[in-house]
Amino acid sequence: MLYPDLFKELEATRWNMERDIPWDLFDASRLSDEQAHSIKMNAIMEWAALPTTEMFLRDHRDDSDFSAFTSIWFFEQQKHAMVMMEYLLRFRPDLVPTEAELHEVRFEFDPAPALETVMLHFCGEVRLHHWYARAAEWHAEPVITAIYQTLALDEARHAAAHLRYLRQALDRRPGETQAAFTKIGALMTGDGGGSRASHPATLHVNQSLFPRDTVQSRMPDPGWLARWLDTQIRFDRACEGRVVAAILRDLSTLMGQGSASPEAWNRGEKEVAQAAD
Protein backbone atom coordinates (compact mmCIF):
# COMPACT_ATOMS: atom_id res chain seq x y z
CA MET A 1 0.00 0.00 0.00
CA LEU A 2 1.11 3.55 -0.76
CA TYR A 3 -1.20 5.36 1.64
CA PRO A 4 0.81 4.86 4.88
CA ASP A 5 3.96 6.39 3.41
CA LEU A 6 2.05 9.17 1.62
CA PHE A 7 0.23 9.99 4.85
CA LYS A 8 3.55 10.53 6.66
CA GLU A 9 5.15 12.45 3.81
CA LEU A 10 2.25 14.84 3.29
CA GLU A 11 1.76 15.27 7.03
CA ALA A 12 5.40 16.36 7.33
CA THR A 13 5.08 19.03 4.63
CA ARG A 14 1.63 20.37 5.55
CA TRP A 15 1.41 24.11 6.14
CA ASN A 16 -0.63 25.86 8.82
CA MET A 17 -3.11 28.54 7.78
CA GLU A 18 -2.46 30.77 10.78
CA ARG A 19 1.30 30.35 11.19
CA ASP A 20 2.54 29.98 7.61
CA ILE A 21 0.51 32.60 5.73
CA PRO A 22 1.92 36.16 6.26
CA TRP A 23 -1.45 37.82 6.93
CA ASP A 24 0.16 40.88 8.52
CA LEU A 25 1.83 41.84 5.22
CA PHE A 26 -1.48 42.68 3.50
CA ASP A 27 -1.31 45.76 1.27
CA ALA A 28 -4.76 46.87 0.11
CA SER A 29 -3.26 49.21 -2.49
CA ARG A 30 -1.91 46.21 -4.40
CA LEU A 31 -5.18 44.28 -4.74
CA SER A 32 -7.53 45.25 -7.55
CA ASP A 33 -11.24 44.42 -7.78
CA GLU A 34 -10.45 42.20 -10.76
CA GLN A 35 -7.91 40.24 -8.75
CA ALA A 36 -10.23 39.87 -5.76
CA HIS A 37 -12.99 38.56 -8.04
CA SER A 38 -10.57 35.98 -9.46
CA ILE A 39 -9.70 34.81 -5.95
CA LYS A 40 -13.40 34.21 -5.30
CA MET A 41 -13.80 32.19 -8.50
CA ASN A 42 -10.67 30.19 -7.74
CA ALA A 43 -11.99 29.36 -4.26
CA ILE A 44 -15.20 28.01 -5.79
CA MET A 45 -13.27 25.96 -8.34
CA GLU A 46 -11.23 24.38 -5.53
CA TRP A 47 -14.46 23.61 -3.62
CA ALA A 48 -15.31 21.22 -6.47
CA ALA A 49 -12.91 18.75 -4.86
CA LEU A 50 -16.04 17.68 -2.96
CA PRO A 51 -17.89 16.06 -5.92
CA THR A 52 -14.57 14.78 -7.25
CA THR A 53 -13.95 12.97 -3.97
CA GLU A 54 -17.44 11.48 -4.08
CA MET A 55 -16.62 10.20 -7.57
CA PHE A 56 -13.27 8.77 -6.45
CA LEU A 57 -14.81 6.89 -3.53
CA ARG A 58 -17.62 5.49 -5.68
CA ASP A 59 -15.44 4.42 -8.62
CA HIS A 60 -12.55 3.12 -6.48
CA ARG A 61 -14.66 1.06 -4.11
CA ASP A 62 -12.40 -1.93 -4.82
CA ASP A 63 -9.21 0.03 -4.07
CA SER A 64 -8.98 0.84 -0.37
CA ASP A 65 -5.43 2.12 -0.72
CA PHE A 66 -6.29 4.90 -3.17
CA SER A 67 -9.60 5.59 -1.42
CA ALA A 68 -7.76 6.18 1.86
CA PHE A 69 -5.30 8.52 0.12
CA THR A 70 -8.29 10.47 -1.16
CA SER A 71 -8.94 11.57 2.43
CA ILE A 72 -5.64 13.49 2.40
CA TRP A 73 -6.16 14.87 -1.09
CA PHE A 74 -9.69 16.04 -0.23
CA PHE A 75 -8.57 17.72 3.00
CA GLU A 76 -5.76 19.61 1.29
CA GLN A 77 -7.85 20.65 -1.71
CA GLN A 78 -10.62 21.94 0.57
CA LYS A 79 -7.93 23.77 2.52
CA HIS A 80 -7.07 25.59 -0.72
CA ALA A 81 -10.65 26.80 -0.96
CA MET A 82 -10.64 27.71 2.72
CA VAL A 83 -7.45 29.79 2.63
CA MET A 84 -8.77 31.80 -0.31
CA MET A 85 -12.09 32.32 1.47
CA GLU A 86 -10.23 33.33 4.63
CA TYR A 87 -8.30 35.88 2.58
CA LEU A 88 -11.56 37.33 1.26
CA LEU A 89 -13.17 37.24 4.71
CA ARG A 90 -10.31 39.30 6.12
CA PHE A 91 -9.77 41.74 3.27
CA ARG A 92 -12.78 41.61 0.88
CA PRO A 93 -15.72 40.24 2.86
CA ASP A 94 -18.15 41.41 0.16
CA LEU A 95 -16.73 38.70 -2.14
CA VAL A 96 -16.78 35.65 0.15
CA PRO A 97 -18.61 32.87 -1.78
CA THR A 98 -22.07 32.09 -0.50
CA GLU A 99 -23.08 28.59 0.55
CA ALA A 100 -25.39 28.47 -2.49
CA GLU A 101 -22.52 29.36 -4.85
CA LEU A 102 -20.35 26.65 -3.34
CA HIS A 103 -23.11 24.06 -3.41
CA GLU A 104 -23.78 24.76 -7.09
CA VAL A 105 -20.51 23.05 -8.05
CA ARG A 106 -21.41 19.94 -6.07
CA PHE A 107 -23.14 17.66 -8.55
CA GLU A 108 -22.84 14.01 -9.43
CA PHE A 109 -20.27 12.90 -12.00
CA ASP A 110 -21.13 10.03 -14.30
CA PRO A 111 -19.20 6.80 -13.61
CA ALA A 112 -15.90 6.63 -15.44
CA PRO A 113 -13.00 4.16 -15.70
CA ALA A 114 -11.22 4.44 -12.37
CA LEU A 115 -7.70 4.36 -13.76
CA GLU A 116 -8.46 7.05 -16.32
CA THR A 117 -9.72 9.39 -13.61
CA VAL A 118 -6.48 8.98 -11.66
CA MET A 119 -4.53 9.72 -14.83
CA LEU A 120 -6.76 12.71 -15.57
CA HIS A 121 -6.22 14.18 -12.14
CA PHE A 122 -2.47 13.60 -12.27
CA CYS A 123 -2.45 15.79 -15.38
CA GLY A 124 -4.75 18.28 -13.67
CA GLU A 125 -2.45 18.58 -10.67
CA VAL A 126 0.55 19.25 -12.91
CA ARG A 127 -1.45 21.91 -14.70
CA LEU A 128 -2.62 23.54 -11.45
CA HIS A 129 0.96 23.67 -10.19
CA HIS A 130 1.92 25.73 -13.23
CA TRP A 131 -1.26 27.85 -13.15
CA TYR A 132 -0.73 28.77 -9.51
CA ALA A 133 2.95 29.54 -9.99
CA ARG A 134 1.92 31.92 -12.77
CA ALA A 135 -0.85 33.42 -10.60
CA ALA A 136 1.71 34.15 -7.88
CA GLU A 137 3.65 36.17 -10.45
CA TRP A 138 0.55 38.06 -11.61
CA HIS A 139 -0.52 39.16 -8.13
CA ALA A 140 1.35 42.02 -6.51
CA GLU A 141 -0.34 41.85 -3.10
CA PRO A 142 2.10 40.01 -0.78
CA VAL A 143 -0.36 37.79 1.11
CA ILE A 144 -2.15 36.34 -1.93
CA THR A 145 1.21 35.92 -3.68
CA ALA A 146 2.39 33.81 -0.75
CA ILE A 147 -0.86 31.83 -0.81
CA TYR A 148 -0.50 30.97 -4.48
CA GLN A 149 3.13 29.98 -4.01
CA THR A 150 2.04 27.68 -1.18
CA LEU A 151 -0.77 26.13 -3.23
CA ALA A 152 1.54 25.57 -6.21
CA LEU A 153 3.81 23.44 -4.02
CA ASP A 154 0.81 21.46 -2.76
CA GLU A 155 -0.30 20.71 -6.31
CA ALA A 156 3.18 19.49 -7.20
CA ARG A 157 3.09 17.09 -4.23
CA HIS A 158 -0.37 15.88 -5.23
CA ALA A 159 0.83 15.23 -8.77
CA ALA A 160 3.75 13.20 -7.42
CA ALA A 161 1.38 11.15 -5.24
CA HIS A 162 -0.96 10.43 -8.15
CA LEU A 163 2.06 9.44 -10.22
CA ARG A 164 2.98 6.82 -7.62
CA TYR A 165 -0.48 5.30 -7.92
CA LEU A 166 -0.09 5.25 -11.70
CA ARG A 167 3.24 3.45 -11.30
CA GLN A 168 1.58 0.94 -8.99
CA ALA A 169 -1.18 0.35 -11.55
CA LEU A 170 1.40 -0.10 -14.31
CA ASP A 171 3.07 -2.84 -12.28
CA ARG A 172 -0.20 -4.60 -11.55
CA ARG A 173 -2.19 -4.08 -14.78
CA PRO A 174 0.27 -3.03 -17.50
CA GLY A 175 -2.01 -3.39 -20.52
CA GLU A 176 -4.95 -1.46 -19.06
CA THR A 177 -2.66 1.18 -17.59
CA GLN A 178 -0.76 1.82 -20.81
CA ALA A 179 -4.07 2.28 -22.65
CA ALA A 180 -5.22 4.81 -20.04
CA PHE A 181 -1.88 6.63 -20.20
CA THR A 182 -2.13 6.93 -23.96
CA LYS A 183 -5.77 8.01 -24.08
CA ILE A 184 -5.68 10.61 -21.32
CA GLY A 185 -2.17 11.75 -22.19
CA ALA A 186 -3.37 12.58 -25.70
CA LEU A 187 -6.44 14.39 -24.31
CA MET A 188 -4.49 16.51 -21.84
CA THR A 189 -1.51 17.40 -24.02
CA GLY A 190 -2.92 17.59 -27.56
CA ASP A 191 -4.00 20.73 -29.39
CA GLY A 192 -7.58 19.66 -30.00
CA GLY A 193 -9.95 22.09 -28.33
CA GLY A 194 -7.18 24.12 -26.68
CA SER A 195 -5.16 21.97 -24.34
CA ARG A 196 -4.27 24.85 -22.02
CA ALA A 197 -7.83 24.58 -20.65
CA SER A 198 -7.87 20.78 -20.49
CA HIS A 199 -8.43 20.51 -16.79
CA PRO A 200 -11.03 18.43 -14.91
CA ALA A 201 -13.00 21.62 -14.15
CA THR A 202 -13.61 22.15 -17.88
CA LEU A 203 -14.69 18.62 -18.80
CA HIS A 204 -18.28 17.43 -19.29
CA VAL A 205 -19.01 14.87 -16.60
CA ASN A 206 -22.80 14.38 -16.40
CA GLN A 207 -24.67 13.73 -19.63
CA SER A 208 -28.10 14.36 -18.08
CA LEU A 209 -27.07 17.91 -17.04
CA PHE A 210 -25.48 18.92 -20.36
CA PRO A 211 -24.45 21.64 -21.07
CA ARG A 212 -24.25 22.66 -17.39
CA ASP A 213 -22.23 19.59 -16.50
CA THR A 214 -18.80 21.10 -16.04
CA VAL A 215 -17.56 22.75 -12.87
CA GLN A 216 -16.71 25.81 -14.91
CA SER A 217 -20.25 26.13 -16.30
CA ARG A 218 -21.79 26.05 -12.81
CA MET A 219 -19.70 28.86 -11.39
CA PRO A 220 -21.16 32.37 -10.87
CA ASP A 221 -18.90 33.62 -13.67
CA PRO A 222 -18.59 30.75 -16.19
CA GLY A 223 -16.19 32.71 -18.39
CA TRP A 224 -13.77 33.41 -15.57
CA LEU A 225 -11.29 30.57 -16.14
CA ALA A 226 -10.62 31.39 -19.80
CA ARG A 227 -10.30 35.09 -18.95
CA TRP A 228 -7.98 34.34 -16.02
CA LEU A 229 -5.72 32.25 -18.23
CA ASP A 230 -5.76 34.46 -21.32
CA THR A 231 -5.77 38.03 -20.05
CA GLN A 232 -4.88 37.95 -16.37
CA ILE A 233 -2.15 35.43 -15.55
CA ARG A 234 -1.38 35.23 -19.30
CA PHE A 235 -0.83 31.51 -19.46
CA ASP A 236 0.55 31.59 -22.98
CA ARG A 237 1.89 28.97 -25.39
CA ALA A 238 5.29 28.91 -23.69
CA CYS A 239 3.64 28.26 -20.31
CA GLU A 240 1.49 25.53 -21.81
CA GLY A 241 4.58 23.99 -23.37
CA ARG A 242 6.10 23.57 -19.93
CA VAL A 243 2.95 21.79 -18.71
CA VAL A 244 2.92 19.41 -21.66
CA ALA A 245 6.64 18.73 -21.31
CA ALA A 246 6.26 17.90 -17.61
CA ILE A 247 3.33 15.52 -18.20
CA LEU A 248 4.98 13.76 -21.12
CA ARG A 249 8.31 13.47 -19.31
CA ASP A 250 6.75 11.72 -16.33
CA LEU A 251 4.51 9.42 -18.37
CA SER A 252 7.23 8.54 -20.87
CA THR A 253 9.58 7.67 -18.01
CA LEU A 254 6.94 5.43 -16.46
CA MET A 255 6.40 3.61 -19.71
CA GLY A 256 10.09 3.38 -20.53
CA GLN A 257 9.72 5.30 -23.77
CA GLY A 258 12.16 8.11 -23.24
CA SER A 259 10.93 11.55 -24.31
CA ALA A 260 7.68 11.59 -26.27
CA SER A 261 6.02 14.41 -28.21
CA PRO A 262 2.30 15.29 -28.15
CA GLU A 263 2.08 14.01 -31.71
CA ALA A 264 3.46 10.65 -30.65
CA TRP A 265 0.90 10.38 -27.85
CA ASN A 266 -1.90 11.22 -30.29
CA ARG A 267 -0.67 8.53 -32.69
CA GLY A 268 -0.55 6.09 -29.80
CA GLU A 269 -4.13 6.92 -28.81
CA LYS A 270 -5.34 6.23 -32.36
CA GLU A 271 -3.48 2.94 -32.42
CA VAL A 272 -5.09 1.88 -29.14
CA ALA A 273 -8.54 2.79 -30.48
CA GLN A 274 -7.94 0.84 -33.69
CA ALA A 275 -6.77 -2.19 -31.72
CA ALA A 276 -9.93 -2.05 -29.58
CA ASP A 277 -12.08 -2.01 -32.74
N, C-alpha and C positions, 0 to 999 in steps of 0.2 A: 504493500500500500504506500502511496505517496503522501497521503494526508498528514500522518504524524510528523513527518519531517517538514512539510510545508507549513503546518501549524506553528512549529517552533521558529522557523525562519521568518515568517511574516509577523509573528508576535514580536520578534526581536527588532524589527525595523519599523514598527508601527509608531506613528507620530501622535502627539496629544494636541487636541484642538486648543486648549487653553495655554499650554506651555510653549508649543512649538510654532504657533502663528503669531507674528509680531503685531498684534492689534494696536499697540500704542504708537505705531509709526504711521497711522492713517493720515492721509493728506487729501482733504476734500477738493482742493483746487485741481487735483490731478485725476479726478474721476468725472467723466462726462455722463450725461443722461443715456447716450447710446451705449456706452460701456456698461452702465448699471443694468440696462435692459437686457443686454447679452448675458450678464451674470445670472439674471433671473431665468432666462431660457435654458441656460446650461444646467442650472440646478434642477429644472423640471426634466431635462433629458436624462440626467443621472438618476433621478427618481425611478425611471423606467427599468432599473435593475430589479424592481419588485416583480413585474410580470415575467421578466427573463428568468428569475430564480424559480418562479412557479413552473415555467416550462422545463428548466433543467431538472427539477425534482421529479416531474411527471415522466419525462422522456428518459431519465437515467435511473429509473426505479430499480433496475438490475445491477447498478453500479454504486455500491455504498461508499466506495472510496471517493469517487468524484462528487457524489452527492454531499458527503461530509465537507469536502473542500469548498463547496458552494456556500456553506455557512460563512466562511471567511470572506469569500469574494463578495457576497451580498452585504455583509457588514461594512466592508471598506468602500464599496460603491455607494451605499446609502450615506456613509460618512462624507463622501464627496458632495452629495446634495446638501447635507446638513451644514457643512462648513461654508458653502456659498450662501445658504439661507441665513446663517448666523451673521455673515458679512452684511447682507442686506438688512437684517434686523437691527444691527448696530448703526449702520451708516445710511441706508436708504429703506427705511421701514415701509414706505409707500409701495415698494416693489416686491415685498416678500410674497412668494406664491401662495395662493389660497389652497385650502384642502381640496376644493373642487377642481382646481387646475392640476393639482398633483394626481388626483384620482382619475382624471381623464386619460392619463397615459397608462393606467392599469387596465389592461384588457387581455383576453385570452389569446395566446398564440396557437395556431394550428400545430398538430403533431408534426415533427420533422425527424429525419435520421439523426440519432443522438451524436454520432461521431462528427457529422457535418456541422452541427451546431457548436461543438467544441472548436472545430477548425475555424468556423466563422468568427467566433468570439476571440480566438487567438489573433486573427487578423485585425479585428476591431480594437483590441487592446494596443496593438502596435500603432495603429492609426491614431488612437486617442493620445498616446504618449507624444507623438509628433504634433498633433493639434494643440495640446496643452503647452508644450514647450514654445510653440509659436505664439500662443495667446499670452504667455508670460512676457514675451518680447513686445507685444502690441500694447499691453497695459503699462501705464506710467505710474499708477498709484502703488506705493510700496507693499501694502498688505495683500492686495489681490494678486500682485506679481508673485509674492511669496507663496500664496495659495496655489496658483497654477504650477509653479515649479514643484511644489510638494505633490500635487496630483499627477504630474507627468511621471515622477519617479514611481508612484504607486502603479500606474498603468504599465510601466515597464516590468515591474515585478509580477503583475498579473499575467502579462504576456508570457513571461518565462515560466510561470506555473502551468499555464495552459499548454505550453510547448512540452513540458514534461509528461503531461497526460497524453499528448499526441505521440510522443516517443514510446510510452507504455503501450498504447494501442497498436503502434506499428510492430512492436515485438510480439504482441498476442494475436493480431489479426492483420497480417501484412497486406493481403489483397484488398480487403475492404478499406483499410486505412489509406493505401496509395490512391485508390479511386476517389476517396473524399478529399485528399490533398489536392489532387489534380483538378477536380471540379470546383472546389471553393477557391483554390489558389487562382484559377483562371478568372472567376467571378470578381475577386477582390483586387486583382492587379491588372486586369485587362482594361482596354480603353472603351469598351462598350458601355454607353450610358453615363460616362464620366466617372472613372474609378475613384477620384478624389472624394466623392460622396458615398462610396460603397462602404457603408457602416451599418451595423444592425439596426440603428434608429431610422434608417431610410428605406428598409426593405419591407415589402408587403408580407404580412404574417398571418392574416385571417381573412380567408376568401369571402366569408359571409359579411364582413364589414367593409369590403372594398367600395370606394377608394380610401376610406378613413381607417385603414388597417396598417398604418405605419406609426411609429412613435412620433415622428416629425409632423405628420398630418394632424395629430391630435393635440398639438401644443397650441397655446394661445396665439402664437405668431408662427404659422407653419412655414413661412419663408425665411425664418431667422437663420437656420443652419447654412443655407446656401449664401446668404448675405454675409454671415460671419466669416465664412471661408473665403469668399471672393473679394469683399471690399473692406473687411475689418482686419482680420489677422493675415489676410493676403496669402492664403495657402496656395501658392502657385505651382507651376509644373515642376520646378526644381524641388520644392518641398515634397510634392507627390512622388517624385522619383526616389527620394530617400526612403519613403514608406515602402514602396514597391521593392526596392533593393533589400531592405531589411527583411521583409516577408519572404522573398524568394531565397535569400541567403540561408535563413533558418530552415525553410522547408527542403531546399536542395541538399543541405547538409544532412538532414534527417534521412532523406531518401538515398544518400550516397551518390548524388548526381553532379556534384560540383556546383558551379554557378549556372543558373538557368535564367533565360530572358522571359518576359511576359509572353512573347510570341511562342516560345517553346511550351509554356504551360497551356496556352490556348490550343496548340496542336495536340498536346497530351490529352486535354479534355475531350476533344473531338474523337480521338482514337478510342478512349474509354467508352464514349457513347456508341460508337460504331460496333465495338466489341459486344456491348450489352444488347444491341439489336440483333 
